[in-house]
Amino acid sequence: MCLSNVFCIDSDGQQEEIMRDVAHMEAHQNGFMLAGLLGEQKFVEGKVKSIDFVDKHTVVLRQP
């Protein structure tokens, strides 16, 4: 089972972990709804900067 960790980069280039073990990510108008394996949910504004499905299992978002 492959779960991902989601990070956000702000305008200063600082990276912050938003959520670990994300099982589902759904696009909304100005961001994404993240859902964990145990049902926890979090909304984060931003656009996708990069996704690594193979090595690090990470999604990096850029905040507006």
PDBQT receptor file of N, H, CA, C and O in Angstrom, charges set to zero:
ATOM      1  N   MET A   1       0.847  -1.169   0.000  1.00  0.00    +0.000 N 
ATOM      2  CA  MET A   1       0.000   0.000   0.000  1.00  0.00    +0.000 C 
ATOM      3  C   MET A   1       0.892   1.230   0.000  1.00  0.00    +0.000 C 
ATOM      4  O   MET A   1       1.831   1.325   0.790  1.00  0.00    +0.000 OA
ATOM      5  N   CYS A   2       0.598   2.168  -0.884  1.00  0.00    +0.000 N 
ATOM      6  H   CYS A   2      -0.165   2.092  -1.525  1.00  0.00    +0.000 HD
ATOM      7  CA  CYS A   2       1.408   3.378  -0.996  1.00  0.00    +0.000 C 
ATOM      8  C   CYS A   2       0.613   4.591  -0.517  1.00  0.00    +0.000 C 
ATOM      9  O   CYS A   2      -0.384   4.977  -1.129  1.00  0.00    +0.000 OA
ATOM     10  N   LEU A   3       1.054   5.166   0.553  1.00  0.00    +0.000 N 
ATOM     11  H   LEU A   3       1.863   4.853   1.050  1.00  0.00    +0.000 HD
ATOM     12  CA  LEU A   3       0.470   6.398   1.061  1.00  0.00    +0.000 C 
ATOM     13  C   LEU A   3       1.494   7.499   0.866  1.00  0.00    +0.000 C 
ATOM     14  O   LEU A   3       2.693   7.229   0.797  1.00  0.00    +0.000 OA
ATOM     15  N   SER A   4       1.037   8.729   0.779  1.00  0.00    +0.000 N 
ATOM     16  H   SER A   4       0.063   8.949   0.835  1.00  0.00    +0.000 HD
ATOM     17  CA  SER A   4       1.947   9.847   0.538  1.00  0.00    +0.000 C 
ATOM     18  C   SER A   4       1.904  10.840   1.678  1.00  0.00    +0.000 C 
ATOM     19  O   SER A   4       0.939  10.906   2.439  1.00  0.00    +0.000 OA
ATOM     20  N   ASN A   5       2.967  11.606   1.776  1.00  0.00    +0.000 N 
ATOM     21  H   ASN A   5       3.751  11.552   1.158  1.00  0.00    +0.000 HD
ATOM     22  CA  ASN A   5       3.040  12.722   2.701  1.00  0.00    +0.000 C 
ATOM     23  C   ASN A   5       2.907  13.994   1.868  1.00  0.00    +0.000 C 
ATOM     24  O   ASN A   5       3.491  14.095   0.789  1.00  0.00    +0.000 OA
ATOM     25  N   VAL A   6       2.142  14.961   2.365  1.00  0.00    +0.000 N 
ATOM     26  H   VAL A   6       1.667  14.878   3.241  1.00  0.00    +0.000 HD
ATOM     27  CA  VAL A   6       1.909  16.194   1.623  1.00  0.00    +0.000 C 
ATOM     28  C   VAL A   6       2.625  17.331   2.323  1.00  0.00    +0.000 C 
ATOM     29  O   VAL A   6       2.517  17.508   3.536  1.00  0.00    +0.000 OA
ATOM     30  N   PHE A   7       3.363  18.101   1.527  1.00  0.00    +0.000 N 
ATOM     31  H   PHE A   7       3.450  17.957   0.541  1.00  0.00    +0.000 HD
ATOM     32  CA  PHE A   7       4.112  19.253   2.008  1.00  0.00    +0.000 C 
ATOM     33  C   PHE A   7       3.650  20.484   1.254  1.00  0.00    +0.000 C 
ATOM     34  O   PHE A   7       3.135  20.375   0.142  1.00  0.00    +0.000 OA
ATOM     35  N   CYS A   8       3.830  21.662   1.853  1.00  0.00    +0.000 N 
ATOM     36  H   CYS A   8       4.248  21.751   2.757  1.00  0.00    +0.000 HD
ATOM     37  CA  CYS A   8       3.503  22.926   1.221  1.00  0.00    +0.000 C 
ATOM     38  C   CYS A   8       4.742  23.812   1.244  1.00  0.00    +0.000 C 
ATOM     39  O   CYS A   8       5.482  23.843   2.227  1.00  0.00    +0.000 OA
ATOM     40  N   ILE A   9       4.953  24.526   0.156  1.00  0.00    +0.000 N 
ATOM     41  H   ILE A   9       4.352  24.501  -0.643  1.00  0.00    +0.000 HD
ATOM     42  CA  ILE A   9       6.038  25.504   0.087  1.00  0.00    +0.000 C 
ATOM     43  C   ILE A   9       5.399  26.879   0.056  1.00  0.00    +0.000 C 
ATOM     44  O   ILE A   9       4.541  27.152  -0.783  1.00  0.00    +0.000 OA
ATOM     45  N   ASP A  10       5.818  27.752   0.977  1.00  0.00    +0.000 N 
ATOM     46  H   ASP A  10       6.515  27.530   1.659  1.00  0.00    +0.000 HD
ATOM     47  CA  ASP A  10       5.252  29.095   1.001  1.00  0.00    +0.000 C 
ATOM     48  C   ASP A  10       6.050  30.015   0.080  1.00  0.00    +0.000 C 
ATOM     49  O   ASP A  10       6.992  29.574  -0.578  1.00  0.00    +0.000 OA
ATOM     50  N   SER A  11       5.676  31.286   0.034  1.00  0.00    +0.000 N 
ATOM     51  H   SER A  11       4.910  31.645   0.569  1.00  0.00    +0.000 HD
ATOM     52  CA  SER A  11       6.310  32.250  -0.872  1.00  0.00    +0.000 C 
ATOM     53  C   SER A  11       7.779  32.490  -0.545  1.00  0.00    +0.000 C 
ATOM     54  O   SER A  11       8.523  32.970  -1.401  1.00  0.00    +0.000 OA
ATOM     55  N   ASP A  12       8.216  32.167   0.671  1.00  0.00    +0.000 N 
ATOM     56  H   ASP A  12       7.612  31.777   1.365  1.00  0.00    +0.000 HD
ATOM     57  CA  ASP A  12       9.619  32.317   1.066  1.00  0.00    +0.000 C 
ATOM     58  C   ASP A  12      10.439  31.070   0.763  1.00  0.00    +0.000 C 
ATOM     59  O   ASP A  12      11.643  31.043   1.016  1.00  0.00    +0.000 OA
ATOM     60  N   GLY A  13       9.791  30.032   0.221  1.00  0.00    +0.000 N 
ATOM     61  H   GLY A  13       8.812  30.054   0.015  1.00  0.00    +0.000 HD
ATOM     62  CA  GLY A  13      10.490  28.790  -0.102  1.00  0.00    +0.000 C 
ATOM     63  C   GLY A  13      10.602  27.824   1.062  1.00  0.00    +0.000 C 
ATOM     64  O   GLY A  13      11.285  26.805   0.960  1.00  0.00    +0.000 OA
ATOM     65  N   GLN A  14       9.933  28.133   2.177  1.00  0.00    +0.000 N 
ATOM     66  H   GLN A  14       9.378  28.961   2.261  1.00  0.00    +0.000 HD
ATOM     67  CA  GLN A  14       9.957  27.250   3.342  1.00  0.00    +0.000 C 
ATOM     68  C   GLN A  14       8.996  26.092   3.138  1.00  0.00    +0.000 C 
ATOM     69  O   GLN A  14       7.849  26.295   2.740  1.00  0.00    +0.000 OA
ATOM     70  N   GLN A  15       9.462  24.869   3.412  1.00  0.00    +0.000 N 
ATOM     71  H   GLN A  15      10.394  24.704   3.736  1.00  0.00    +0.000 HD
ATOM     72  CA  GLN A  15       8.626  23.674   3.243  1.00  0.00    +0.000 C 
ATOM     73  C   GLN A  15       8.082  23.223   4.589  1.00  0.00    +0.000 C 
ATOM     74  O   GLN A  15       8.819  23.123   5.570  1.00  0.00    +0.000 OA
ATOM     75  N   GLU A  16       6.771  22.950   4.621  1.00  0.00    +0.000 N 
ATOM     76  H   GLU A  16       6.173  23.032   3.823  1.00  0.00    +0.000 HD
ATOM     77  CA  GLU A  16       6.103  22.523   5.849  1.00  0.00    +0.000 C 
ATOM     78  C   GLU A  16       5.287  21.267   5.571  1.00  0.00    +0.000 C 
ATOM     79  O   GLU A  16       4.575  21.188   4.570  1.00  0.00    +0.000 OA
ATOM     80  N   GLU A  17       5.397  20.295   6.459  1.00  0.00    +0.000 N 
ATOM     81  H   GLU A  17       5.976  20.360   7.271  1.00  0.00    +0.000 HD
ATOM     82  CA  GLU A  17       4.581  19.091   6.314  1.00  0.00    +0.000 C 
ATOM     83  C   GLU A  17       3.143  19.420   6.687  1.00  0.00    +0.000 C 
ATOM     84  O   GLU A  17       2.880  19.982   7.750  1.00  0.00    +0.000 OA
ATOM     85  N   ILE A  18       2.210  19.064   5.800  1.00  0.00    +0.000 N 
ATOM     86  H   ILE A  18       2.423  18.607   4.936  1.00  0.00    +0.000 HD
ATOM     87  CA  ILE A  18       0.796  19.335   6.021  1.00  0.00    +0.000 C 
ATOM     88  C   ILE A  18       0.088  18.113   6.592  1.00  0.00    +0.000 C 
ATOM     89  O   ILE A  18      -0.695  18.223   7.535  1.00  0.00    +0.000 OA
ATOM     90  N   MET A  19       0.373  16.927   6.005  1.00  0.00    +0.000 N 
ATOM     91  H   MET A  19       1.010  16.837   5.238  1.00  0.00    +0.000 HD
ATOM     92  CA  MET A  19      -0.303  15.712   6.462  1.00  0.00    +0.000 C 
ATOM     93  C   MET A  19       0.508  14.495   6.045  1.00  0.00    +0.000 C 
ATOM     94  O   MET A  19       1.076  14.455   4.954  1.00  0.00    +0.000 OA
ATOM     95  N   ARG A  20       0.553  13.505   6.926  1.00  0.00    +0.000 N 
ATOM     96  H   ARG A  20       0.091  13.537   7.812  1.00  0.00    +0.000 HD
ATOM     97  CA  ARG A  20       1.251  12.248   6.656  1.00  0.00    +0.000 C 
ATOM     98  C   ARG A  20       0.235  11.175   6.280  1.00  0.00    +0.000 C 
ATOM     99  O   ARG A  20      -0.939  11.252   6.639  1.00  0.00    +0.000 OA
ATOM    100  N   ASP A  21       0.716  10.178   5.550  1.00  0.00    +0.000 N 
ATOM    101  H   ASP A  21       1.670  10.116   5.258  1.00  0.00    +0.000 HD
ATOM    102  CA  ASP A  21      -0.084   8.995   5.204  1.00  0.00    +0.000 C 
ATOM    103  C   ASP A  21      -1.416   9.354   4.543  1.00  0.00    +0.000 C 
ATOM    104  O   ASP A  21      -2.473   8.880   4.959  1.00  0.00    +0.000 OA
ATOM    105  N   VAL A  22      -1.352  10.194   3.513  1.00  0.00    +0.000 N 
ATOM    106  H   VAL A  22      -0.494  10.580   3.175  1.00  0.00    +0.000 HD
ATOM    107  CA  VAL A  22      -2.538  10.601   2.767  1.00  0.00    +0.000 C 
ATOM    108  C   VAL A  22      -2.922   9.474   1.809  1.00  0.00    +0.000 C 
ATOM    109  O   VAL A  22      -2.103   9.011   1.016  1.00  0.00    +0.000 OA
ATOM    110  N   ALA A  23      -4.177   9.042   1.897  1.00  0.00    +0.000 N 
ATOM    111  H   ALA A  23      -4.842   9.418   2.542  1.00  0.00    +0.000 HD
ATOM    112  CA  ALA A  23      -4.673   7.958   1.056  1.00  0.00    +0.000 C 
ATOM    113  C   ALA A  23      -5.482   8.477  -0.128  1.00  0.00    +0.000 C 
ATOM    114  O   ALA A  23      -5.606   7.791  -1.142  1.00  0.00    +0.000 OA
ATOM    115  N   HIS A  24      -6.036   9.691  -0.006  1.00  0.00    +0.000 N 
ATOM    116  H   HIS A  24      -5.935  10.249   0.818  1.00  0.00    +0.000 HD
ATOM    117  CA  HIS A  24      -6.886  10.241  -1.064  1.00  0.00    +0.000 C 
ATOM    118  C   HIS A  24      -6.693  11.750  -1.107  1.00  0.00    +0.000 C 
ATOM    119  O   HIS A  24      -6.620  12.412  -0.071  1.00  0.00    +0.000 OA
ATOM    120  N   MET A  25      -6.612  12.284  -2.326  1.00  0.00    +0.000 N 
ATOM    121  H   MET A  25      -6.672  11.746  -3.167  1.00  0.00    +0.000 HD
ATOM    122  CA  MET A  25      -6.436  13.720  -2.522  1.00  0.00    +0.000 C 
ATOM    123  C   MET A  25      -7.374  14.142  -3.647  1.00  0.00    +0.000 C 
ATOM    124  O   MET A  25      -7.297  13.617  -4.758  1.00  0.00    +0.000 OA
ATOM    125  N   GLU A  26      -8.267  15.099  -3.352  1.00  0.00    +0.000 N 
ATOM    126  H   GLU A  26      -8.330  15.525  -2.449  1.00  0.00    +0.000 HD
ATOM    127  CA  GLU A  26      -9.250  15.529  -4.345  1.00  0.00    +0.000 C 
ATOM    128  C   GLU A  26      -9.148  17.033  -4.564  1.00  0.00    +0.000 C 
ATOM    129  O   GLU A  26      -9.125  17.810  -3.610  1.00  0.00    +0.000 OA
ATOM    130  N   ALA A  27      -9.089  17.434  -5.838  1.00  0.00    +0.000 N 
ATOM    131  H   ALA A  27      -9.108  16.803  -6.613  1.00  0.00    +0.000 HD
ATOM    132  CA  ALA A  27      -8.984  18.850  -6.187  1.00  0.00    +0.000 C 
ATOM    133  C   ALA A  27     -10.309  19.561  -5.940  1.00  0.00    +0.000 C 
ATOM    134  O   ALA A  27     -11.383  19.033  -6.229  1.00  0.00    +0.000 OA
ATOM    135  N   HIS A  28     -10.205  20.771  -5.399  1.00  0.00    +0.000 N 
ATOM    136  H   HIS A  28      -9.333  21.200  -5.165  1.00  0.00    +0.000 HD
ATOM    137  CA  HIS A  28     -11.335  21.675  -5.245  1.00  0.00    +0.000 C 
ATOM    138  C   HIS A  28     -10.920  22.985  -5.893  1.00  0.00    +0.000 C 
ATOM    139  O   HIS A  28      -9.791  23.093  -6.370  1.00  0.00    +0.000 OA
ATOM    140  N   GLN A  29     -11.776  23.965  -5.926  1.00  0.00    +0.000 N 
ATOM    141  H   GLN A  29     -12.694  23.877  -5.538  1.00  0.00    +0.000 HD
ATOM    142  CA  GLN A  29     -11.526  25.203  -6.673  1.00  0.00    +0.000 C 
ATOM    143  C   GLN A  29     -10.138  25.789  -6.456  1.00  0.00    +0.000 C 
ATOM    144  O   GLN A  29      -9.419  26.039  -7.423  1.00  0.00    +0.000 OA
ATOM    145  N   ASN A  30      -9.760  26.008  -5.236  1.00  0.00    +0.000 N 
ATOM    146  H   ASN A  30     -10.344  25.805  -4.450  1.00  0.00    +0.000 HD
ATOM    147  CA  ASN A  30      -8.489  26.689  -4.963  1.00  0.00    +0.000 C 
ATOM    148  C   ASN A  30      -7.537  25.850  -4.118  1.00  0.00    +0.000 C 
ATOM    149  O   ASN A  30      -6.612  26.385  -3.507  1.00  0.00    +0.000 OA
ATOM    150  N   GLY A  31      -7.758  24.537  -4.080  1.00  0.00    +0.000 N 
ATOM    151  H   GLY A  31      -8.509  24.101  -4.575  1.00  0.00    +0.000 HD
ATOM    152  CA  GLY A  31      -6.882  23.698  -3.271  1.00  0.00    +0.000 C 
ATOM    153  C   GLY A  31      -7.275  22.233  -3.345  1.00  0.00    +0.000 C 
ATOM    154  O   GLY A  31      -7.826  21.770  -4.343  1.00  0.00    +0.000 OA
ATOM    155  N   PHE A  32      -6.979  21.510  -2.266  1.00  0.00    +0.000 N 
ATOM    156  H   PHE A  32      -6.531  21.886  -1.455  1.00  0.00    +0.000 HD
ATOM    157  CA  PHE A  32      -7.167  20.069  -2.237  1.00  0.00    +0.000 C 
ATOM    158  C   PHE A  32      -7.706  19.608  -0.891  1.00  0.00    +0.000 C 
ATOM    159  O   PHE A  32      -7.313  20.115   0.160  1.00  0.00    +0.000 OA
ATOM    160  N   MET A  33      -8.613  18.637  -0.942  1.00  0.00    +0.000 N 
ATOM    161  H   MET A  33      -8.932  18.225  -1.795  1.00  0.00    +0.000 HD
ATOM    162  CA  MET A  33      -9.081  17.971   0.261  1.00  0.00    +0.000 C 
ATOM    163  C   MET A  33      -8.245  16.706   0.404  1.00  0.00    +0.000 C 
ATOM    164  O   MET A  33      -8.209  15.864  -0.493  1.00  0.00    +0.000 OA
ATOM    165  N   LEU A  34      -7.580  16.588   1.535  1.00  0.00    +0.000 N 
ATOM    166  H   LEU A  34      -7.609  17.271   2.264  1.00  0.00    +0.000 HD
ATOM    167  CA  LEU A  34      -6.730  15.432   1.819  1.00  0.00    +0.000 C 
ATOM    168  C   LEU A  34      -7.457  14.522   2.789  1.00  0.00    +0.000 C 
ATOM    169  O   LEU A  34      -8.119  14.993   3.713  1.00  0.00    +0.000 OA
ATOM    170  N   ALA A  35      -7.335  13.218   2.583  1.00  0.00    +0.000 N 
ATOM    171  H   ALA A  35      -6.797  12.835   1.833  1.00  0.00    +0.000 HD
ATOM    172  CA  ALA A  35      -7.953  12.254   3.491  1.00  0.00    +0.000 C 
ATOM    173  C   ALA A  35      -6.937  11.186   3.852  1.00  0.00    +0.000 C 
ATOM    174  O   ALA A  35      -6.268  10.626   2.984  1.00  0.00    +0.000 OA
ATOM    175  N   GLY A  36      -6.832  10.914   5.138  1.00  0.00    +0.000 N 
ATOM    176  H   GLY A  36      -7.376  11.369   5.843  1.00  0.00    +0.000 HD
ATOM    177  CA  GLY A  36      -5.919   9.896   5.631  1.00  0.00    +0.000 C 
ATOM    178  C   GLY A  36      -6.556   8.519   5.630  1.00  0.00    +0.000 C 
ATOM    179  O   GLY A  36      -7.760   8.376   5.420  1.00  0.00    +0.000 OA
ATOM    180  N   LEU A  37      -5.758   7.541   5.859  1.00  0.00    +0.000 N 
ATOM    181  H   LEU A  37      -4.779   7.658   6.029  1.00  0.00    +0.000 HD
ATOM    182  CA  LEU A  37      -6.192   6.152   5.860  1.00  0.00    +0.000 C 
ATOM    183  C   LEU A  37      -7.270   5.892   6.912  1.00  0.00    +0.000 C 
ATOM    184  O   LEU A  37      -8.148   5.055   6.703  1.00  0.00    +0.000 OA
ATOM    185  N   LEU A  38      -7.209   6.599   8.034  1.00  0.00    +0.000 N 
ATOM    186  H   LEU A  38      -6.495   7.279   8.204  1.00  0.00    +0.000 HD
ATOM    187  CA  LEU A  38      -8.175   6.397   9.120  1.00  0.00    +0.000 C 
ATOM    188  C   LEU A  38      -9.356   7.370   9.060  1.00  0.00    +0.000 C 
ATOM    189  O   LEU A  38     -10.146   7.450  10.000  1.00  0.00    +0.000 OA
ATOM    190  N   GLY A  39      -9.472   8.113   7.942  1.00  0.00    +0.000 N 
ATOM    191  H   GLY A  39      -8.829   8.047   7.179  1.00  0.00    +0.000 HD
ATOM    192  CA  GLY A  39     -10.616   8.988   7.754  1.00  0.00    +0.000 C 
ATOM    193  C   GLY A  39     -10.410  10.443   8.112  1.00  0.00    +0.000 C 
ATOM    194  O   GLY A  39     -11.305  11.253   7.869  1.00  0.00    +0.000 OA
ATOM    195  N   GLU A  40      -9.281  10.813   8.674  1.00  0.00    +0.000 N 
ATOM    196  H   GLU A  40      -8.554  10.155   8.871  1.00  0.00    +0.000 HD
ATOM    197  CA  GLU A  40      -9.055  12.216   8.999  1.00  0.00    +0.000 C 
ATOM    198  C   GLU A  40      -8.990  13.022   7.695  1.00  0.00    +0.000 C 
ATOM    199  O   GLU A  40      -8.501  12.528   6.679  1.00  0.00    +0.000 OA
ATOM    200  N   GLN A  41      -9.485  14.260   7.732  1.00  0.00    +0.000 N 
ATOM    201  H   GLN A  41      -9.882  14.661   8.557  1.00  0.00    +0.000 HD
ATOM    202  CA  GLN A  41      -9.517  15.104   6.543  1.00  0.00    +0.000 C 
ATOM    203  C   GLN A  41      -8.948  16.473   6.841  1.00  0.00    +0.000 C 
ATOM    204  O   GLN A  41      -9.012  16.970   7.965  1.00  0.00    +0.000 OA
ATOM    205  N   LYS A  42      -8.382  17.075   5.790  1.00  0.00    +0.000 N 
ATOM    206  H   LYS A  42      -8.329  16.672   4.877  1.00  0.00    +0.000 HD
ATOM    207  CA  LYS A  42      -7.827  18.418   5.921  1.00  0.00    +0.000 C 
ATOM    208  C   LYS A  42      -7.884  19.076   4.547  1.00  0.00    +0.000 C 
ATOM    209  O   LYS A  42      -7.581  18.443   3.536  1.00  0.00    +0.000 OA
ATOM    210  N   PHE A  43      -8.277  20.361   4.515  1.00  0.00    +0.000 N 
ATOM    211  H   PHE A  43      -8.523  20.875   5.337  1.00  0.00    +0.000 HD
ATOM    212  CA  PHE A  43      -8.271  21.120   3.268  1.00  0.00    +0.000 C 
ATOM    213  C   PHE A  43      -7.053  22.025   3.263  1.00  0.00    +0.000 C 
ATOM    214  O   PHE A  43      -6.732  22.649   4.275  1.00  0.00    +0.000 OA
ATOM    215  N   VAL A  44      -6.372  22.099   2.121  1.00  0.00    +0.000 N 
ATOM    216  H   VAL A  44      -6.633  21.593   1.299  1.00  0.00    +0.000 HD
ATOM    217  CA  VAL A  44      -5.220  22.981   1.991  1.00  0.00    +0.000 C 
ATOM    218  C   VAL A  44      -5.306  23.710   0.652  1.00  0.00    +0.000 C 
ATOM    219  O   VAL A  44      -5.569  23.099  -0.384  1.00  0.00    +0.000 OA
ATOM    220  N   GLU A  45      -5.079  25.026   0.686  1.00  0.00    +0.000 N 
ATOM    221  H   GLU A  45      -4.865  25.523   1.528  1.00  0.00    +0.000 HD
ATOM    222  CA  GLU A  45      -5.057  25.813  -0.541  1.00  0.00    +0.000 C 
ATOM    223  C   GLU A  45      -3.705  25.653  -1.210  1.00  0.00    +0.000 C 
ATOM    224  O   GLU A  45      -2.686  25.516  -0.533  1.00  0.00    +0.000 OA
ATOM    225  N   GLY A  46      -3.689  25.668  -2.533  1.00  0.00    +0.000 N 
ATOM    226  H   GLY A  46      -4.517  25.778  -3.083  1.00  0.00    +0.000 HD
ATOM    227  CA  GLY A  46      -2.440  25.615  -3.249  1.00  0.00    +0.000 C 
ATOM    228  C   GLY A  46      -2.554  24.921  -4.589  1.00  0.00    +0.000 C 
ATOM    229  O   GLY A  46      -3.620  24.447  -4.982  1.00  0.00    +0.000 OA
ATOM    230  N   LYS A  47      -1.418  24.873  -5.286  1.00  0.00    +0.000 N 
ATOM    231  H   LYS A  47      -0.552  25.258  -4.967  1.00  0.00    +0.000 HD
ATOM    232  CA  LYS A  47      -1.309  24.214  -6.582  1.00  0.00    +0.000 C 
ATOM    233  C   LYS A  47      -0.189  23.185  -6.496  1.00  0.00    +0.000 C 
ATOM    234  O   LYS A  47       0.763  23.357  -5.735  1.00  0.00    +0.000 OA
ATOM    235  N   VAL A  48      -0.306  22.124  -7.273  1.00  0.00    +0.000 N 
ATOM    236  H   VAL A  48      -1.080  21.984  -7.891  1.00  0.00    +0.000 HD
ATOM    237  CA  VAL A  48       0.707  21.063  -7.252  1.00  0.00    +0.000 C 
ATOM    238  C   VAL A  48       2.014  21.577  -7.840  1.00  0.00    +0.000 C 
ATOM    239  O   VAL A  48       2.041  22.119  -8.945  1.00  0.00    +0.000 OA
ATOM    240  N   LYS A  49       3.081  21.402  -7.098  1.00  0.00    +0.000 N 
ATOM    241  H   LYS A  49       3.059  20.961  -6.201  1.00  0.00    +0.000 HD
ATOM    242  CA  LYS A  49       4.427  21.734  -7.582  1.00  0.00    +0.000 C 
ATOM    243  C   LYS A  49       5.104  20.471  -8.086  1.00  0.00    +0.000 C 
ATOM    244  O   LYS A  49       5.687  20.468  -9.170  1.00  0.00    +0.000 OA
ATOM    245  N   SER A  50       5.028  19.380  -7.293  1.00  0.00    +0.000 N 
ATOM    246  H   SER A  50       4.554  19.383  -6.413  1.00  0.00    +0.000 HD
ATOM    247  CA  SER A  50       5.647  18.119  -7.715  1.00  0.00    +0.000 C 
ATOM    248  C   SER A  50       5.010  16.949  -6.977  1.00  0.00    +0.000 C 
ATOM    249  O   SER A  50       4.444  17.101  -5.894  1.00  0.00    +0.000 OA
ATOM    250  N   ILE A  51       5.120  15.773  -7.599  1.00  0.00    +0.000 N 
ATOM    251  H   ILE A  51       5.579  15.649  -8.479  1.00  0.00    +0.000 HD
ATOM    252  CA  ILE A  51       4.639  14.534  -7.001  1.00  0.00    +0.000 C 
ATOM    253  C   ILE A  51       5.696  13.468  -7.241  1.00  0.00    +0.000 C 
ATOM    254  O   ILE A  51       6.176  13.311  -8.363  1.00  0.00    +0.000 OA
ATOM    255  N   ASP A  52       6.059  12.744  -6.206  1.00  0.00    +0.000 N 
ATOM    256  H   ASP A  52       5.670  12.872  -5.294  1.00  0.00    +0.000 HD
ATOM    257  CA  ASP A  52       7.017  11.640  -6.316  1.00  0.00    +0.000 C 
ATOM    258  C   ASP A  52       6.299  10.363  -5.903  1.00  0.00    +0.000 C 
ATOM    259  O   ASP A  52       6.091  10.118  -4.715  1.00  0.00    +0.000 OA
ATOM    260  N   PHE A  53       5.923   9.554  -6.879  1.00  0.00    +0.000 N 
ATOM    261  H   PHE A  53       6.092   9.753  -7.844  1.00  0.00    +0.000 HD
ATOM    262  CA  PHE A  53       5.196   8.314  -6.613  1.00  0.00    +0.000 C 
ATOM    263  C   PHE A  53       6.123   7.154  -6.286  1.00  0.00    +0.000 C 
ATOM    264  O   PHE A  53       5.671   6.160  -5.717  1.00  0.00    +0.000 OA
ATOM    265  N   VAL A  54       7.415   7.248  -6.630  1.00  0.00    +0.000 N 
ATOM    266  H   VAL A  54       7.781   8.055  -7.093  1.00  0.00    +0.000 HD
ATOM    267  CA  VAL A  54       8.298   6.102  -6.549  1.00  0.00    +0.000 C 
ATOM    268  C   VAL A  54       9.166   6.085  -5.291  1.00  0.00    +0.000 C 
ATOM    269  O   VAL A  54       9.074   5.156  -4.488  1.00  0.00    +0.000 OA
ATOM    270  N   ASP A  55       9.994   7.089  -5.119  1.00  0.00    +0.000 N 
ATOM    271  H   ASP A  55      10.069   7.843  -5.772  1.00  0.00    +0.000 HD
ATOM    272  CA  ASP A  55      10.990   7.056  -4.040  1.00  0.00    +0.000 C 
ATOM    273  C   ASP A  55      10.467   7.585  -2.702  1.00  0.00    +0.000 C 
ATOM    274  O   ASP A  55      10.471   6.869  -1.701  1.00  0.00    +0.000 OA
ATOM    275  N   LYS A  56      10.027   8.821  -2.695  1.00  0.00    +0.000 N 
ATOM    276  H   LYS A  56      10.024   9.402  -3.509  1.00  0.00    +0.000 HD
ATOM    277  CA  LYS A  56       9.673   9.470  -1.428  1.00  0.00    +0.000 C 
ATOM    278  C   LYS A  56       8.180   9.454  -1.123  1.00  0.00    +0.000 C 
ATOM    279  O   LYS A  56       7.789   9.729   0.012  1.00  0.00    +0.000 OA
ATOM    280  N   HIS A  57       7.344   9.144  -2.094  1.00  0.00    +0.000 N 
ATOM    281  H   HIS A  57       7.662   8.920  -3.015  1.00  0.00    +0.000 HD
ATOM    282  CA  HIS A  57       5.884   9.141  -1.917  1.00  0.00    +0.000 C 
ATOM    283  C   HIS A  57       5.415  10.470  -1.323  1.00  0.00    +0.000 C 
ATOM    284  O   HIS A  57       4.749  10.514  -0.289  1.00  0.00    +0.000 OA
ATOM    285  N   THR A  58       5.788  11.554  -2.018  1.00  0.00    +0.000 N 
ATOM    286  H   THR A  58       6.329  11.518  -2.858  1.00  0.00    +0.000 HD
ATOM    287  CA  THR A  58       5.444  12.890  -1.531  1.00  0.00    +0.000 C 
ATOM    288  C   THR A  58       4.686  13.682  -2.588  1.00  0.00    +0.000 C 
ATOM    289  O   THR A  58       4.844  13.481  -3.792  1.00  0.00    +0.000 OA
ATOM    290  N   VAL A  59       3.862  14.585  -2.088  1.00  0.00    +0.000 N 
ATOM    291  H   VAL A  59       3.734  14.748  -1.110  1.00  0.00    +0.000 HD
ATOM    292  CA  VAL A  59       3.200  15.579  -2.912  1.00  0.00    +0.000 C 
ATOM    293  C   VAL A  59       3.620  16.934  -2.345  1.00  0.00    +0.000 C 
ATOM    294  O   VAL A  59       3.507  17.170  -1.142  1.00  0.00    +0.000 OA
ATOM    295  N   VAL A  60       4.106  17.824  -3.217  1.00  0.00    +0.000 N 
ATOM    296  H   VAL A  60       4.198  17.632  -4.194  1.00  0.00    +0.000 HD
ATOM    297  CA  VAL A  60       4.515  19.152  -2.774  1.00  0.00    +0.000 C 
ATOM    298  C   VAL A  60       3.591  20.160  -3.431  1.00  0.00    +0.000 C 
ATOM    299  O   VAL A  60       3.455  20.198  -4.654  1.00  0.00    +0.000 OA
ATOM    300  N   LEU A  61       2.960  20.975  -2.601  1.00  0.00    +0.000 N 
ATOM    301  H   LEU A  61       3.071  20.944  -1.608  1.00  0.00    +0.000 HD
ATOM    302  CA  LEU A  61       2.055  22.018  -3.070  1.00  0.00    +0.000 C 
ATOM    303  C   LEU A  61       2.715  23.375  -2.877  1.00  0.00    +0.000 C 
ATOM    304  O   LEU A  61       3.514  23.575  -1.963  1.00  0.00    +0.000 OA
ATOM    305  N   ARG A  62       2.362  24.298  -3.758  1.00  0.00    +0.000 N 
ATOM    306  H   ARG A  62       1.712  24.135  -4.501  1.00  0.00    +0.000 HD
ATOM    307  CA  ARG A  62       2.832  25.685  -3.631  1.00  0.00    +0.000 C 
ATOM    308  C   ARG A  62       1.647  26.510  -3.184  1.00  0.00    +0.000 C 
ATOM    309  O   ARG A  62       0.606  26.513  -3.840  1.00  0.00    +0.000 OA
ATOM    310  N   GLN A  63       1.796  27.211  -2.071  1.00  0.00    +0.000 N 
ATOM    311  H   GLN A  63       2.642  27.209  -1.538  1.00  0.00    +0.000 HD
ATOM    312  CA  GLN A  63       0.698  28.046  -1.568  1.00  0.00    +0.000 C 
ATOM    313  C   GLN A  63       0.642  29.346  -2.351  1.00  0.00    +0.000 C 
ATOM    314  O   GLN A  63       1.666  29.860  -2.803  1.00  0.00    +0.000 OA
ATOM    315  N   PRO A  64      -0.587  29.879  -2.509  1.00  0.00    +0.000 N 
ATOM    316  CA  PRO A  64      -0.746  31.132  -3.267  1.00  0.00    +0.000 C 
ATOM    317  C   PRO A  64      -0.129  32.311  -2.551  1.00  0.00    +0.000 C 
ATOM    318  O   PRO A  64      -0.177  33.433  -3.055  1.00  0.00    +0.000 OA
TER     319      PRO A  64
